[in-house]
Amino acid sequence: MEVGIYIQWTSVYAALLCHIVFARENIWLYIISSMIMGAICFFIRKITKNKLGPADVWYGFFQGLFLFPKFIPLCLLIQALAALIIENKKFGKKSFPFIPYMSASLIISFLLQTLI
């Protein structure tokens, strides 16, 4: 249930490098989106009294690097609904890793963003 911080930083830098090379015209939009998504995840972490781990917050920054700001609410909705539906039936009140739900919501939101 733990993701190393070096893996997270490497993925963020790799995503930024890809944006610098391939999407220079929209790089500021993605950086702003990353800041928004990271701030939302940090806010959720503080509200839930650190139930969301620091790796989840860093992954929130990573998610924002791929989404336009208008797709952030969709991404958050998908991950929250998936976690509520799947985890409540399986585990009840046990702790669970949240990054798989964040990854699935990122993929779905990114595909919808690309198609629309």
Number of C-alpha atoms within 10 A of each C-alpha: 9 10 14 8 13 9 10 17 14 11 14 20 12 13 16 19 12 13 19 13 10 11 13 10 9 12 17 13 16 20 21 16 25 26 18 17 27 21 16 17 22 21 15 15 17 12 11 10 10 12 13 21 19 16 18 22 21 20 25 26 25 26 27 25 24 23 24 18 18 10 18 22 11 16 24 20 13 18 19 15 13 18 18 12 10 12 17 12 10 9 10 11 9 8 11 14 15 18 20 13 19 21 16 15 23 25 16 14 23 19 12 12 14 9 7 6
